[in-house]
Amino acid sequence: MRLCIGLVKGAKGLALLCCVVVLLQLARAVDAEEHAVDDAQDAAVEEHVGSHQDATAVDALDDVDPANDADNAVDANDVDSLGEEDADDNPIGAQQAADAQDQDAADDNPQAAAAEDAQDAADTSPAPDTATTPSPAALSTPASVSSEPREPASNRSVAAWFRVGVEAYLSEDWKTCATALENAILEWQYFLRANIDCRLKCGQEARRQPPLFDKDIEHLQHAEELLRTTLCIMKCKRRAFHGRVTTDTIAASDQKAFRDLKAYEYLQLCYYQSLQFQKAASAVFTIISHDPSNDIMRQNLQYYLSMPEVDANKLENYESEPYVPLYLAGTDAYFSENYESAVSNLEESLHEFLNAVDRCRADCEGPFDQGWLPDFTPSITNHYVYCLKCKTKCHSKLSQMNGERYDDFLPLHYNYLQFSYFKLGRLKDACEAAATYLMFLPADEMMLENIAYYKALPKFKTSMLQPRTEAVDYIHRQTYEDALLKFVADEFIFPDLEEKDIPPSNEIREIGKKPPRKQTDPLHSAFSEQNISLENISEYKAQQNLLQEVKGNNTKPNIYPAASDMTSNLDEYLLSQVKSQELERLKKSSRRPLFNFQRESDLGGKKRFVVDGLANELECKQLVQFAKVNGVRGDGYDGNKTPHSPLEIFEGITLGQAALMVNFGLIELSTLKLFLSLSERGKNSIATYFNISNSDLHFSFTHLVCRSSVPGKSVNGSALSHKIHADNCWFPKEGRCVKTYPAYYWRDYSALLYLNDDFDGGEFIFSADPLGKLIQSSIKPNCGRLVGFSAGHENLHGVQGVKRGTRCALALWFTQDSTRSEWGRILTNR
């Protein structure tokens, strides 16, 4: 991009390029609008192996502040409705409170200056040489939780070490940065292992204990098991975290930062600047293994591999699971026809994989902020389904190696094993492995042929075709859990309910998905909605309240016209009243003279609206000029200048990139403030129209984009600049729009704020079908015109081709999932 080109000069250009690239990665949200679904999967690996990008996006890194530990103490004290005054009657809560108070006393002073933290680290931490500093290889070496914990380095917590590392990074103290971040990662890994080991060990021990009473009355034996498990976990954690500043509770934002490998993003550059090039390359390789779609880190890795000091054969994935090298060794031995070694390594890999799945599932059993105060049974159920959703993702999450996804990773073990056992003359083991493989893939023709061959052998016995127990249990659990989640998805829907039949919203809110939203105004638009689901129960009630309110006004003077004038349908009149009130509400929230308001009934669909007046001509011209001068061709699309149409050139710039340009003195601060202001106006309009509290609506991605017609190429009337699509689901086949990866499924609402109209074509269209044959409405862009809509399949949309000139708009996507907040906006606000 132009920013990099303008900065990279002289002998130190490549080093500075890496710095800018890293900063841009932190500023940019991972997603750019509408990557082609066809690019979501790569070429197959061998015959049975597929790969695709990790569905986990690298999201926002929240501020790391040890002051948040006080909030963690409060969370740790929460044992349902037991208050502080009941501590004597609640030994569990009392002990947790005591632990939290001990932690508060030992915590870092949140008021201490960051510079003092960095200096303390420099004074107390060894220099990052290979003799004294934990090597990156050590980061993946698990320590036994039951062993004596190592001495806390300088007595700091995970969050404190990370803060020291980041401050050292910003101060260009590269050695302190590397040391502090290494310590932060080690502390984090200890925290993770300790919690998981305690949960697994205590669950097993509780199940082995005989019950206090031999009759299971009202499931009391299960309650007893939970009590025993809880007691054991509390004791286990006290032992594991004794003498450490890091406790068994870490703020959710800090946990997310480490799970998304944010520490490695800083660490790789600190290694580079301290001339530890091999470690820098391995840190980047670790990030790519976690997030293969991270193009910036791929560019960094290519740069590192071009250096003579970096050996590609010595790259390490510091977060690699133990089964990965075992699987690779086993398959290498298999293809080398060393079947004994293949069996040994693959069996061990299989054991480690299943163990990793168990540990992943145990990791899912963490705290859950429900955001409301449900009754006893809904509370337990919500938390259980929250954990269950997490657990069902473990199989997919772990079925990858170094960034490559293997859809049939687990059954492949049995495939290789069945042939290896056969070659070793172990027919029974071969038959068991073959039968097990067919449990996962029952229609596999090759394996069916193998079994037919085994059956024809003289030594074959029917009893040999028994699938292995661990796989049977695994599949049965997976099947049951999938059935439970399907039940939740199918049954927690309430169609055509009368208002009197609707239970309180806190009893039917979708389990484990979204916290309840505070209704700030009873007015809502689409009250013709027929199907009332968990997401819109409260909206439905608000709509009924509005309708009743408007209808109830018929006895007041000057509300309805005279009877002789009431020739139109009453419902149409009521809708006009609703439309008028909605516009007034939008005007009030935006504090702008809005006009030309259109709602669902005007646009041929639902959950959509259009309004003019969000920006004036001067604001539009200023932002268009900024976009034309600084926009990056192919931004967000791997540099592809024509990602949507070969007849158009696409340019864009993110909010985070604009913030960095201000930081480097390339643009005026006023331009960035305008960028921010217009995007906030869009958010306020979405929140107001859809009755969402501003605090519950978060920016997911902000992109200032321009589309220009390619000179000399003509666009016919039916050509699309951007094909028909939805913003949070995709069409793998004709029919249902699937709200899963590779779609940006976390997006809930979208908005487009147009900035100009001095071009031909480029109309925004809503369509009733994905082929664009049933166009519901067409909107001509104009300065200050906002199109807002929900991001689901109910709002399929596209863009007509730009025939002449340049079409610019501010594209906004929103989510109600705070963990998906836009990193570039966080950086900008800082």
C-alpha positions in Angstrom: 0.0 0.0 0.0 1.0 3.6 -0.4 1.7 3.9 3.4 4.4 1.2 3.2 5.8 2.5 -0.1 6.2 5.9 1.4 8.1 4.7 4.5 10.3 1.9 3.1 13.5 3.6 2.0 17.1 2.9 2.5 19.0 -0.1 4.0 16.6 -0.5 6.8 13.6 -0.6 4.5 12.7 -4.3 5.0 12.8 -4.1 8.7 10.6 -1.1 8.7 8.2 -2.8 6.3 7.8 -5.7 8.7 7.0 -3.1 11.5 4.4 -1.4 9.4 2.9 -4.7 8.2 2.5 -5.8 11.8 0.8 -2.6 12.8 -1.5 -2.8 9.8 -2.4 -6.3 10.8 -3.4 -5.1 14.2 -5.3 -2.2 12.7 -7.2 -4.3 10.1 -10.1 -6.5 11.0 -9.4 -9.9 9.6 -12.3 -9.9 7.3 -12.9 -7.7 4.2 -16.3 -7.8 2.7 -17.4 -10.8 0.7 -14.4 -13.0 -0.2 -15.5 -15.4 -2.9 -16.9 -18.6 -1.3 -15.2 -20.6 -4.0 -11.8 -19.6 -2.5 -12.8 -21.0 0.9 -11.2 -24.4 0.3 -7.8 -25.3 -1.1 -6.6 -28.2 -3.1 -7.2 -31.7 -1.6 -4.3 -33.3 0.2 -4.0 -36.9 -1.1 -7.2 -38.7 -1.8 -9.1 -38.3 1.5 -7.7 -35.0 2.9 -9.2 -31.5 2.5 -7.9 -28.2 3.7 -9.4 -24.9 4.4 -8.9 -21.8 6.4 -9.4 -21.8 10.1 -12.8 -20.5 10.9 -11.6 -18.6 13.8 -11.0 -15.0 13.0 -8.1 -13.1 14.6 -10.2 -10.5 16.4 -9.7 -7.5 18.7 -7.1 -7.5 21.4 -8.6 -5.7 24.3 -6.6 -3.5 26.6 -4.6 -5.5 29.1 -5.0 -3.9 32.5 -4.3 -5.6 35.8 -6.9 -3.4 37.3 -9.4 -5.7 35.7 -8.4 -8.4 38.2 -10.7 -6.8 40.7 -13.6 -7.6 38.4 -12.3 -11.1 38.1 -12.5 -11.4 41.9 -16.1 -10.4 41.8 -16.8 -13.0 39.1 -15.0 -15.6 41.1 -17.2 -14.9 44.1 -20.5 -15.4 42.3 -22.1 -18.6 43.4 -25.6 -18.1 42.0 -27.7 -16.0 44.5 -25.4 -16.3 47.5 -24.4 -12.8 48.8 -21.6 -11.7 51.0 -23.8 -11.8 54.0 -24.3 -15.5 53.5 -20.6 -16.4 53.4 -20.7 -18.3 56.6 -23.4 -20.6 55.2 -21.6 -21.0 51.9 -18.1 -22.5 52.3 -17.6 -22.6 48.6 -18.3 -18.9 48.1 -16.4 -18.0 51.3 -13.3 -19.8 50.2 -13.5 -18.3 46.8 -13.8 -14.8 48.3 -10.8 -15.4 50.5 -8.8 -16.5 47.5 -9.9 -13.4 45.6 -8.8 -11.2 48.4 -5.4 -12.8 48.6 -5.0 -12.2 44.9 -6.0 -8.5 45.2 -3.4 -8.0 47.9 -0.7 -9.5 45.6 -1.8 -7.9 42.4 0.3 -5.3 40.5 -0.5 -1.7 41.2 -2.7 -0.7 38.2 -1.7 3.0 38.7 2.0 2.3 38.3 3.4 3.9 35.2 4.0 1.6 32.2 7.6 2.9 31.9 8.3 1.7 35.4 7.0 -1.7 34.5 9.3 -1.9 31.5 12.3 -0.8 33.6 11.5 -3.3 36.4 11.4 -6.0 33.7 14.8 -4.9 32.4 16.3 -4.9 35.9 14.9 -8.3 37.0 14.7 -10.4 33.8 17.6 -12.1 32.1 18.7 -10.9 28.7 17.1 -13.0 26.0 20.0 -15.2 25.1 19.9 -18.9 24.6 21.7 -19.6 27.9 19.1 -18.0 30.3 15.9 -17.3 28.5 13.2 -20.0 28.0 13.6 -20.9 24.3 10.5 -21.0 22.2 10.8 -24.7 22.0 10.2 -24.8 25.7 6.9 -23.0 25.3 5.3 -26.1 24.0 6.8 -28.4 26.6 4.0 -29.1 29.2 4.9 -29.1 32.8 3.0 -31.4 35.2 0.5 -29.5 37.3 1.0 -31.9 40.1 4.7 -31.0 40.3 6.0 -28.0 42.3 5.2 -24.8 40.4 8.2 -23.0 39.1 9.0 -19.7 40.7 7.0 -16.9 39.2 9.4 -14.7 37.2 9.6 -11.4 39.0 6.3 -12.3 40.7 4.1 -11.0 37.8 0.8 -12.2 36.5 -0.1 -13.1 32.9 -1.7 -9.7 32.2 1.2 -7.8 33.8 3.9 -9.7 31.8 1.9 -9.0 28.6 1.6 -5.4 29.5 5.3 -5.1 30.1 6.0 -6.8 26.8 3.8 -4.5 24.8 5.1 -1.4 26.5 8.7 -2.5 25.8 7.6 -3.1 22.2 6.3 0.4 21.9 9.5 1.7 23.5 11.6 -0.3 21.1 13.2 -2.2 24.0 13.4 -5.4 22.0 15.2 -7.7 24.5 12.8 -6.8 27.4 9.9 -7.2 25.0 11.0 -10.7 24.0 11.7 -11.8 27.6 8.4 -10.4 29.0 6.3 -11.9 26.2 8.0 -15.3 26.6 7.2 -15.2 30.4 3.6 -14.1 29.6 3.2 -17.1 27.3 4.7 -19.5 29.8 2.4 -18.1 32.5 -0.6 -18.4 30.2 0.2 -22.0 29.3 0.6 -22.9 33.0 -2.8 -21.3 33.7 -4.4 -23.3 30.9 -2.8 -26.6 31.9 -3.6 -26.2 35.6 -7.3 -25.5 35.0 -7.7 -28.3 32.4 -5.8 -30.9 34.5 -7.8 -30.1 37.6 -11.1 -30.4 35.8 -10.2 -33.7 34.2 -8.6 -35.2 37.3 -11.5 -34.2 39.6 -14.2 -35.4 37.2 -12.6 -38.8 37.1 -12.1 -39.0 40.8 -15.7 -37.9 41.6 -17.0 -40.6 39.3 -15.0 -43.3 41.1 -16.3 -42.4 44.5 -19.2 -44.6 45.9 -22.4 -42.5 46.5 -23.4 -41.5 50.0 -26.7 -43.2 49.6 -27.2 -46.3 47.4 -30.5 -45.2 45.9 -30.6 -42.5 43.3 -33.5 -40.3 44.4 -34.3 -37.3 42.1 -30.9 -37.4 40.5 -29.2 -36.7 43.8 -26.3 -39.0 43.0 -25.5 -36.7 40.0 -25.7 -33.7 42.4 -23.3 -35.5 44.7 -20.9 -36.0 41.9 -21.0 -32.4 41.0 -20.4 -31.4 44.6 -17.4 -33.8 44.9 -16.0 -32.5 41.6 -16.3 -28.9 42.7 -14.6 -29.5 46.0 -11.8 -31.4 44.3 -11.3 -28.6 41.7 -11.2 -25.9 44.3 -8.5 -27.8 46.3 -6.6 -28.7 43.1 -6.5 -25.1 41.9 -5.4 -23.8 45.3 -2.4 -26.2 45.2 -1.7 -25.5 41.5 -1.7 -21.7 41.9 -0.2 -21.4 45.4 2.6 -18.9 45.4 1.8 -17.5 41.9 0.6 -14.0 41.1 -1.4 -15.6 38.2 -4.6 -17.0 39.7 -7.1 -19.5 38.4 -9.2 -16.6 37.0 -8.0 -14.4 34.1 -10.1 -11.6 32.5 -12.0 -12.8 29.4 -10.4 -10.2 27.2 -6.9 -11.3 28.3 -7.8 -14.9 27.7 -9.0 -14.1 24.2 -5.8 -12.3 23.4 -3.7 -15.3 24.3 -6.1 -17.8 22.5 -5.7 -15.6 19.4 -1.9 -15.7 19.7 -1.7 -11.9 20.0 1.5 -12.2 22.0 3.3 -13.9 19.1 2.4 -10.9 16.8 4.5 -8.7 19.1 7.0 -11.3 19.8 8.0 -12.1 16.2 9.1 -8.5 15.7 10.9 -8.3 19.0 12.8 -11.4 18.0 13.6 -9.9 14.6 14.8 -6.6 16.1 17.0 -8.5 18.6 18.5 -10.5 15.7 16.8 -13.8 16.7 15.7 -14.5 13.2 15.0 -18.2 13.5 12.8 -17.6 16.5 11.0 -14.7 14.7 10.3 -17.0 11.7 8.9 -19.7 14.1 6.7 -17.2 15.9 5.2 -16.2 12.6 4.8 -19.8 11.5 2.9 -20.4 14.8 0.5 -17.6 13.9 -0.1 -18.9 10.4 -0.6 -22.4 11.7 -3.4 -21.0 13.9 -4.8 -18.7 11.2 -3.9 -19.7 7.7 -5.8 -16.8 6.2 -3.4 -14.2 7.8 -1.8 -12.9 4.6 0.3 -10.3 6.4 2.0 -13.0 8.4 2.5 -15.1 5.3 4.3 -12.1 3.8 6.4 -11.8 6.9 7.3 -15.5 6.8 8.3 -15.3 3.1 10.6 -12.4 4.1 12.1 -14.4 7.0 12.7 -17.4 4.8 14.6 -15.3 2.3 17.2 -14.5 5.1 20.3 -16.7 5.1 20.0 -17.0 8.9 16.7 -18.8 8.8 16.4 -22.5 8.1 13.0 -23.5 6.8 13.5 -27.1 8.0 13.9 -25.8 11.6 10.6 -23.9 11.7 8.6 -24.7 14.9 5.0 -24.3 15.7 5.3 -23.3 19.3 1.6 -24.1 19.9 1.7 -27.5 18.2 -0.2 -30.4 19.8 1.7 -33.5 20.8 -0.1 -35.8 18.3 1.1 -33.8 15.3 4.8 -35.0 15.1 3.6 -38.5 16.0 1.1 -38.5 13.1 3.6 -37.2 10.6 6.2 -39.8 11.8 3.6 -42.5 11.4 2.5 -41.5 7.9 6.1 -41.2 6.8 6.8 -44.7 8.1 3.7 -45.9 6.4 4.7 -44.6 3.0 8.2 -45.9 3.6 6.6 -49.4 4.2 8.1 -49.4 7.8 4.8 -50.7 9.2 6.0 -51.4 12.7 7.1 -47.8 13.1 3.8 -46.7 11.5 1.7 -48.7 13.9 3.7 -47.5 16.9 3.5 -43.8 16.0 -0.1 -43.8 14.7 -1.4 -45.6 17.8 0.4 -43.1 20.0 -0.9 -40.2 17.8 -4.4 -41.6 18.1 -4.1 -41.7 21.9 -2.8 -38.1 22.0 -5.5 -36.9 19.7 -8.3 -38.3 21.8 -6.5 -36.9 24.9 -6.3 -33.5 23.2 -10.0 -33.6 22.5 -10.7 -34.4 26.1 -8.5 -31.4 27.2 -10.2 -29.1 24.7 -13.6 -30.2 26.0 -12.4 -29.6 29.6 -11.2 -26.1 28.6 -14.7 -25.3 27.4 -16.0 -25.7 31.0 -15.0 -22.2 32.0 -17.1 -19.3 33.3 -20.1 -18.0 31.3 -21.5 -14.5 31.8 -25.2 -15.0 31.0 -25.9 -11.3 31.1 -29.1 -11.8 33.0 -30.5 -13.5 36.1 -32.4 -16.6 35.1 -34.1 -19.1 37.3 -32.2 -22.2 38.5 -33.0 -24.6 35.7 -32.6 -22.1 32.8 -29.3 -21.0 34.4 -27.9 -24.5 34.4 -29.2 -25.2 30.9 -27.8 -22.0 29.5 -24.3 -22.7 30.8 -24.5 -26.3 29.8 -25.5 -25.5 26.2 -22.8 -22.8 26.1 -20.2 -25.4 27.0 -21.7 -28.0 24.7 -21.4 -25.7 21.7 -17.8 -25.1 22.5 -17.1 -28.9 23.0 -18.6 -29.9 19.7 -16.1 -27.6 17.9 -13.1 -29.4 19.4 -13.0 -32.2 16.8 -12.9 -29.7 13.9 -10.5 -27.4 15.8 -8.0 -30.2 16.4 -8.3 -31.9 13.0 -5.6 -29.7 11.5 -1.8 -29.6 11.4 0.3 -26.5 10.9 -2.5 -24.6 9.3 -3.9 -27.4 7.1 -7.3 -28.8 7.8 -8.0 -32.5 7.5 -11.7 -33.2 7.6 -11.2 -36.9 8.2 -8.1 -36.6 10.4 -9.3 -39.1 13.1 -10.6 -41.8 10.7 -7.4 -41.6 8.7 -5.6 -43.0 11.7 -7.7 -46.2 11.4 -7.2 -46.3 7.6 -3.4 -46.3 7.9 -3.6 -48.7 10.8 -5.8 -51.3 9.1 -3.3 -51.7 6.2 -0.2 -51.6 8.5 -1.7 -54.3 10.7 -2.5 -56.4 7.7 1.0 -56.1 6.4 2.3 -57.2 9.8 0.1 -60.3 9.8 -2.2 -59.0 12.5 -5.6 -59.7 10.8 -7.7 -59.2 13.9 -6.3 -55.7 14.5 -6.6 -54.9 10.8 -10.3 -55.9 10.8 -11.0 -53.9 13.9 -9.4 -50.8 12.4 -11.3 -51.3 9.1 -14.6 -51.7 10.9 -13.8 -48.6 13.0 -13.0 -46.5 9.9 -16.4 -47.5 8.4 -18.2 -46.1 11.5 -16.9 -42.6 10.4 -17.2 -43.1 6.6 -19.6 -46.0 6.0 -19.8 -45.6 2.2 -16.1 -45.6 1.6 -15.7 -48.0 -1.3 -12.0 -48.8 -0.8 -12.6 -49.9 2.8 -15.6 -52.0 1.8 -13.4 -53.7 -0.7 -10.7 -54.3 1.9 -13.2 -55.8 4.3 -14.5 -58.1 1.5 -10.9 -59.2 1.0 -10.3 -59.8 4.7 -13.5 -61.9 4.8 -12.2 -64.2 2.1 -9.0 -65.0 4.1 -8.9 -68.4 5.8 -8.1 -67.0 9.2 -11.0 -64.5 9.2 -13.6 -64.8 11.9 -16.8 -62.7 12.0 -16.0 -61.6 15.5 -12.9 -59.7 14.2 -15.1 -57.0 12.6 -15.7 -55.2 15.9 -15.1 -51.4 15.9 -12.8 -50.2 18.6 -14.4 -49.1 21.9 -12.8 -45.6 22.0 -14.2 -44.8 18.6 -17.7 -46.2 19.3 -17.9 -44.0 22.5 -16.5 -41.0 20.5 -19.1 -41.3 17.8 -22.0 -42.0 20.1 -21.2 -38.9 22.2 -20.8 -36.8 19.1 -24.1 -38.1 17.7 -26.0 -37.4 20.9 -24.5 -33.9 21.3 -25.4 -33.0 17.8 -28.9 -34.2 18.4 -29.1 -32.0 21.5 -27.9 -28.9 19.7 -30.4 -29.6 16.8 -33.1 -29.9 19.4 -32.2 -26.5 20.8 -32.1 -25.0 17.3 -35.4 -26.5 16.2 -37.5 -26.4 19.4 -36.6 -23.1 21.0 -38.8 -21.3 18.5 -42.3 -19.9 19.2 -44.3 -19.4 15.9 -47.5 -17.4 15.8 -47.7 -16.8 19.5 -50.3 -14.5 21.0 -48.7 -11.9 23.3 -50.5 -13.4 26.3 -48.8 -16.8 25.5 -45.3 -15.4 25.3 -43.4 -16.4 28.4 -41.0 -13.8 30.0 -38.1 -13.1 27.7 -35.6 -14.1 30.3 -37.0 -17.7 30.1 -36.8 -18.1 26.4 -33.7 -16.1 25.3 -31.6 -18.2 22.9 -29.5 -20.5 25.0 -25.8 -19.5 25.2 -25.9 -17.2 22.2 -26.9 -13.6 22.9 -27.5 -11.7 26.2 -31.0 -10.1 26.4 -31.1 -6.6 24.9 -32.6 -3.7 26.8 -35.6 -2.3 25.0 -35.0 1.4 24.8 -38.2 2.2 22.8 -41.3 0.2 22.1 -41.3 1.2 18.5 -40.1 -1.3 15.9 -40.6 -1.5 12.2 -41.4 -5.0 10.9 -44.5 -5.8 13.0 -45.9 -7.8 10.1 -43.4 -10.5 11.0 -45.2 -13.8 11.4 -42.6 -16.2 12.9 -41.6 -15.3 16.4 -38.3 -16.8 17.3 -35.9 -16.5 20.3 -34.2 -13.5 18.7 -37.3 -11.4 18.1 -39.7 -12.2 21.0 -39.1 -8.9 22.6 -39.4 -7.1 19.3 -42.7 -8.8 18.6 -44.0 -7.6 21.9 -42.8 -4.1 21.2 -44.5 -4.1 17.8 -47.8 -5.3 19.4 -47.5 -2.5 22.0 -47.0 0.1 19.2 -49.9 -1.2 17.2 -52.1 -1.1 20.2 -50.9 2.4 21.1 -51.6 3.7 17.6 -55.0 2.0 17.4 -55.9 3.3 20.8 -55.5 6.9 19.7 -58.7 6.7 17.6 -60.7 8.3 20.4 -58.5 11.3 20.7 -59.2 14.5 18.7 -57.2 15.4 15.6 -55.6 12.0 15.3 -57.7 10.5 12.5 -59.1 12.5 9.7 -62.9 12.9 9.3 -64.9 9.8 8.5 -65.6 11.1 5.0 -61.9 11.3 4.3 -61.1 7.8 5.6 -61.4 6.1 2.2 -58.0 4.3 2.4 -57.3 1.2 4.3 -56.9 1.7 8.0 -53.9 -0.5 8.2 -52.2 1.7 5.6 -52.9 4.7 7.6 -51.5 3.1 10.7 -48.3 2.2 8.8 -47.9 5.8 7.8 -48.2 6.8 11.4 -45.5 4.3 12.3 -43.3 5.5 9.5 -43.6 9.1 10.7 -42.8 8.2 14.3 -39.8 6.1 13.1 -38.4 9.0 11.2 -38.8 11.3 14.1 -37.0 8.8 16.3 -34.1 8.6 13.8 -33.9 12.4 13.7 -33.8 12.6 17.4 -31.0 10.1 17.8 -28.9 11.5 15.0 -29.6 15.1 15.7 -29.7 15.7 12.0 -32.5 16.9 9.6 -33.2 13.4 8.0 -35.6 13.0 5.2 -36.8 10.6 2.4 -37.3 7.8 4.9 -38.2 4.4 3.5 -39.1 1.3 5.5 -39.8 -2.3 4.9 -43.1 -1.8 3.2 -41.4 0.6 0.7 -38.5 -1.6 0.0 -40.3 -4.9 -0.6 -38.8 -6.9 2.3 -38.2 -6.9 6.0 -35.7 -5.6 8.5 -34.4 -2.9 6.1 -34.6 0.9 5.8 -33.2 3.9 3.8 -32.9 7.5 5.0 -31.2 10.6 3.6 -29.3 13.3 5.5 -26.6 11.4 7.4 -23.8 13.6 5.9 -23.7 16.9 4.1 -22.0 17.7 0.7 -18.8 19.1 2.3 -18.4 15.9 4.5 -19.0 13.7 1.5 -16.5 15.5 -0.7 -13.8 15.4 1.9 -14.1 11.7 2.5 -14.4 10.9 -1.2 -11.2 12.9 -1.9 -9.4 11.0 1.0 -10.6 7.7 -0.4 -9.5 8.4 -4.0 -6.0 9.6 -2.9 -5.2 7.0 -0.3 -7.4 4.0 -1.2 -5.5 0.8 -1.8 -6.3 -1.2 -4.9 -7.6 -4.6 -4.0 -7.6 -3.8 -0.3 -8.9 -6.8 1.6 -8.8 -9.0 -1.4 -5.1 -10.0 -1.6 -4.3 -7.1 -3.9 -6.9 -8.3 -6.5 -7.8 -4.9 -8.1 -11.0 -6.4 -9.6 -12.3 -8.8 -7.0 -16.0 -8.5 -7.9 -16.0 -7.6 -11.6 -13.3 -7.4 -14.3 -15.0 -4.3 -15.5 -14.3 -2.3 -12.3 -11.3 -1.4 -10.1 -11.9 -1.7 -6.4 -10.1 0.5 -3.9 -10.5 0.6 -0.1 -9.0 1.7 3.2 -9.9 0.6 6.7 -10.3 2.8 9.8 -7.2 1.3 11.4 -5.1 2.1 8.3 -6.4 5.7 8.5 -5.4 5.9 12.1 -1.9 4.8 11.3 -1.6 7.4 8.5 -2.4 10.0 11.1 0.2 8.6 13.4 2.8 8.8 10.6 1.8 12.3 9.7 0.4 11.4 6.3 -3.1 12.8 6.7 -4.8 15.3 9.0 -6.4 14.3 12.2 -9.6 16.0 11.1 -10.0 13.5 8.3 -9.8 10.6 10.7 -12.3 12.3 13.0 -14.7 12.6 10.1 -14.2 9.0 9.2 -15.1 8.1 12.8 -18.0 10.5 13.0 -19.8 9.2 9.9 -19.4 5.6 11.0 -20.8 6.4 14.4 -23.8 8.1 12.8 -24.4 4.9 10.9 -24.2 2.8 14.0 -26.7 5.1 15.9 -29.2 4.8 13.0 -29.0 1.0 13.1 -29.3 0.9 16.8 -32.2 3.3 16.9 -34.2 1.7 14.1 -33.7 -1.9 15.3 -34.2 -1.0 19.0 -30.8 -2.1 20.1 -28.9 -0.5 22.9 -25.7 1.2 21.6 -23.7 -0.7 24.2 -24.9 -4.0 22.8 -24.0 -3.1 19.2 -20.4 -3.3 18.1 -18.5 -2.5 15.0 -17.3 -5.7 13.3 -15.6 -4.0 10.3 -15.4 -0.6 8.7 -14.3 -0.1 5.1 -14.2 3.0 3.0 -14.5 1.7 -0.6 -14.7 3.1 -4.1 -15.6 1.2 -7.3 -14.5 2.7 -10.6 -15.4 1.6 -14.2 -12.4 0.5 -16.2 -11.8 2.9 -19.1 -12.5 1.4 -22.4 -14.7 -1.4 -21.0 -18.5 -1.2 -21.3 -20.9 -2.6 -18.7 -24.2 -4.0 -20.0 -27.4 -3.2 -18.1 -27.7 -6.6 -16.3 -24.0 -6.9 -15.2 -23.4 -6.9 -11.4 -20.6 -5.1 -9.7 -21.1 -7.3 -6.7 -23.1 -10.5 -7.0 -26.2 -11.2 -4.9 -25.3 -12.4 -1.4 -26.1 -12.2 2.3 -23.6 -10.7 4.8 -23.6 -13.5 7.4 -24.4 -16.7 5.4 -23.5 -18.4 2.2 -25.0 -20.7 -0.4 -23.0 -23.9 -0.7 -25.8 -25.2 -2.9 -29.0 -23.8 -4.3 -31.5 -23.2 -1.5 -30.6 -22.7 2.2 -28.2 -19.9 3.1 -25.8 -21.5 5.7 -24.7 -19.3 8.6 -21.3 -20.9 9.1 -17.7 -20.5 7.9 -16.7 -19.2 5.3 -19.4 -16.6 5.8 -18.9 -13.9 8.4 -21.6 -15.5 10.5 -21.1 -13.2 13.5 -22.4 -10.2 11.6 -25.9 -9.1 12.7 -26.5 -5.8 10.9 -25.1 -3.9 7.9 -25.2 -0.4 6.7 -23.9 1.6 3.7 -23.5 5.3 3.8 -23.1 6.7 0.3 -20.9 9.6 -0.4 -21.5 10.7 -4.0 -23.8 10.3 -7.1 -21.6 11.7 -9.9 -21.4 8.3 -11.7 -23.7 6.1 -13.8 -25.0 2.8 -12.6 -24.0 1.3 -9.3 -27.5 1.0 -7.9 -27.9 -1.1 -4.7 -30.5 -3.8 -5.1 -32.4 -6.1 -2.7 -33.3 -9.5 -4.2 -35.7 -12.2 -3.2 -33.4 -14.9 -4.6 -29.6 -15.5 -4.8 -29.7 -15.4 -8.6 -31.0 -11.8 -8.7 -34.1 -12.7 -10.8 -36.6 -11.3 -8.3 -35.5 -7.8 -7.5 -37.5 -6.3 -4.7 -36.1 -2.7 -4.7 -33.3 -0.6 -6.2 -31.6 2.3 -4.4 -29.7 5.0 -6.2 -26.6 6.1 -4.2 -26.5 9.8 -3.1 -24.4 11.8 -0.6 -25.6 11.1 2.9 -28.0 8.3 2.0 -27.9 5.4 4.4 -29.1 1.9 3.6 -29.5 -0.3 6.8 -30.5 -3.9 7.1 -30.2 -7.1 9.0 -27.3 -9.2 7.8 -29.1 -12.5 7.3 -30.7 -14.4 4.3 -33.8 -12.2 4.5 -31.7 -9.4 3.0 -30.0 -10.7 -0.1 -28.4 -7.8 -1.9 -26.0 -6.8 -4.6 -24.7 -3.9 -6.6 -25.3 -3.0 -10.3 -22.3 -2.4 -12.4 -20.7 1.1 -12.5 -20.9 2.2 -16.1 -19.0 5.5 -15.7 -17.1 7.3 -13.0 -16.3 6.3 -9.4 -18.8 5.2 -6.7 -17.7 5.6 -3.1 -19.4 4.5 0.1 -18.6 3.8 3.8 -19.4 0.2 4.4 -20.3 -0.8 8.0 -20.9 -4.2 9.6 -22.1 -4.7 13.1 -22.2 -7.5 15.6 -23.8 -8.1 19.0 -20.9 -10.4 19.9 -18.4 -8.1 21.8 -15.6 -10.6 21.2 -15.9 -9.8 17.4 -15.3 -6.1 17.9 -13.2 -4.3 15.3 -9.6 -4.1 16.3 -8.9 -1.1 14.1 -11.5 1.0 16.0 -9.9 0.1 19.3 -6.5 1.2 17.9 -8.1 4.4 16.5 -9.8 5.3 19.8 -6.4 4.9 21.6 
